[in-house]
Amino acid sequence: MNAESDFNEVVADTDYAMYIVTAAYGEQRAGCLVGFTTQCSMTPPRFLVCLSKANHTYTVARRAPALGVHLLGQDQHELASLFGESTGDEVDKFERCRWKVGPEGVPLLLDCDSRFVGSVLARFDLGDHEAFHLAPVHAHKGTGVRPLTFQAVLDLVPGHRAEEGSG
Ligand SMILES: Cc1cc2nc3c(=O)[nH]c(=O)nc-3n(C[C@H](O)[C@H](O)[C@H](O)COP(=O)(O)O)c2cc1C
């Protein structure tokens, strides 16, 4: 019995919605596919996003006042691939998708109409990821997407491996 490998097998069977998280700082823009998220309070409304320290997105997000959180629909596997399999260290993902500048300067993806902007209240070191504690300051409800979930993107190969981080 190995607790870590058993744990990995247990969580591999779970399923949850996938998001694209975006950030901007100065002229820099970043975004990546994220599965480690959860709402963590109802009153007041709060949300947690966990970013790998290896990701380009983390290097921008740690300086950003707010993050954009975009829910993906089942038909958006291609957008998930762009943000999950390539890195902003090598390509400008924002040249390959439709977006606009939103509240707090956050890049908003126009093809994701269920989304919110969260002001960063605090960050917590979690190991190879860091948690961003968000308070929603702007939200837009789309037409009711059926979420793209973790089990539907298991074919994607992350643009960065988490263990490349400093954590
Ligand atoms: C299924 C899947 C889930 C992922 N979940 C997360 C996550 O929760 N947090 C994170 O920081 N990266 C996650 N990633 C990895 C990033 O999306 C990926 O490494 C991306 O290429 C990083 O881009 P960047 O370097 O431009 O930030 C996930 C990737 C995949 C394929």
The ligand as an SDF file (V2000), in Angstrom:
LIG
                    3D

 31 33  0  0  0  0  0  0  0  0999 V2000
   -6.5480   18.5250  -17.3320 C   0  0  0  0  0  0  0  0  0  0  0  0
   -5.6410   19.6560  -16.9260 C   0  0  0  0  0  0  0  0  0  0  0  0
   -5.8470   20.2760  -15.6820 C   0  0  0  0  0  0  0  0  0  0  0  0
   -5.0020   21.3380  -15.2840 C   0  0  0  0  0  0  0  0  0  0  0  0
   -5.2220   21.9410  -14.0670 N   0  0  0  0  0  0  0  0  0  0  0  0
   -4.4070   22.9680  -13.6870 C   0  0  0  0  0  0  0  0  0  0  0  0
   -4.6360   23.6480  -12.4560 C   0  0  0  0  0  0  0  0  0  0  0  0
   -5.5440   23.3380  -11.7000 O   0  0  0  0  0  0  0  0  0  0  0  0
   -3.7950   24.6760  -12.1260 N   0  0  0  0  0  0  0  0  0  0  0  0
   -2.7740   25.0760  -12.9450 C   0  0  0  0  0  0  0  0  0  0  0  0
   -2.0480   26.0230  -12.6020 O   0  0  0  0  0  0  0  0  0  0  0  0
   -2.5330   24.4320  -14.1180 N   0  0  0  0  0  0  0  0  0  0  0  0
   -3.3220   23.4130  -14.5100 C   0  0  0  0  0  0  0  0  0  0  0  0
   -3.1010   22.7690  -15.6950 N   0  0  0  0  0  0  0  0  0  0  0  0
   -1.8850   23.0750  -16.4490 C   0  0  0  0  0  0  0  0  0  0  0  0
   -1.9000   24.3250  -17.3010 C   0  0  0  0  0  0  0  0  0  0  0  0
   -3.1490   24.5870  -17.8810 O   0  0  0  0  0  0  0  0  0  0  0  0
   -0.8410   24.1360  -18.4300 C   0  0  0  0  0  0  0  0  0  0  0  0
    0.4020   23.7530  -17.9110 O   0  0  0  0  0  0  0  0  0  0  0  0
   -0.7040   25.3850  -19.2930 C   0  0  0  0  0  0  0  0  0  0  0  0
   -0.0250   25.0160  -20.4830 O   0  0  0  0  0  0  0  0  0  0  0  0
    0.0830   26.4880  -18.5890 C   0  0  0  0  0  0  0  0  0  0  0  0
    0.1330   27.6210  -19.4180 O   0  0  0  0  0  0  0  0  0  0  0  0
    0.9760   28.9200  -19.0290 P   0  0  0  0  0  0  0  0  0  0  0  0
    2.4120   28.4840  -18.8480 O   0  0  0  0  0  0  0  0  0  0  0  0
    0.7780   29.8340  -20.1930 O   0  0  0  0  0  0  0  0  0  0  0  0
    0.3990   29.4430  -17.7640 O   0  0  0  0  0  0  0  0  0  0  0  0
   -3.9420   21.7580  -16.1330 C   0  0  0  0  0  0  0  0  0  0  0  0
   -3.7780   21.1490  -17.3890 C   0  0  0  0  0  0  0  0  0  0  0  0
   -4.6100   20.1200  -17.7820 C   0  0  0  0  0  0  0  0  0  0  0  0
   -4.3960   19.5080  -19.1460 C   0  0  0  0  0  0  0  0  0  0  0  0
  1  2  1  0
  2  3  1  0
  2 30  2  0
  3  4  2  0
  4  5  1  0
  4 28  1  0
  5  6  2  0
  6  7  1  0
  6 13  1  0
  7  8  2  0
  7  9  1  0
  9 10  1  0
 10 11  2  0
 10 12  1  0
 12 13  2  0
 13 14  1  0
 14 15  1  0
 14 28  1  0
 15 16  1  0
 16 17  1  0
 16 18  1  0
 18 19  1  0
 18 20  1  0
 20 21  1  0
 20 22  1  0
 22 23  1  0
 23 24  1  0
 24 25  2  0
 24 26  1  0
 24 27  1  0
 28 29  2  0
 29 30  1  0
 30 31  1  0
M  END
$$$$
